[in-house]
Amino acid sequence: MRSLLQFFLISNFLFFSHNAFAYMDPGSLSILLQIIIGIFASIAIFFKQLKQRILNIFRRTKKKNDDK
C-alpha cells in the first residue's frame, strides 16, 4: 500500500507539475556540471582503489632468501 502511495505521489509531481518561472544562469549550470563530474570522478577513483586493494591481497610476494 505504501509503495502504491509513493508511486502515485511521484507520478503526480512528474505529470502534473506547473511552470516554476525560474531562471538558471550559466554560472549555476556550470556548478551543477562540476558537481556531477566530481561525483563520477570520485566513484571511479573509489572503485579503482578497491580493485587495487583486492589485487594486492591476491598478489604473490617474493620471499627473501636469507642464504648467501
Secondary structure, DSSP 8 states (H G I E B T S, - for coil): -HHHHHHHHHHHHHHS---------HHHHHHHHHHHHHHHHHHHHHHHHHHHHHHHHHS---------
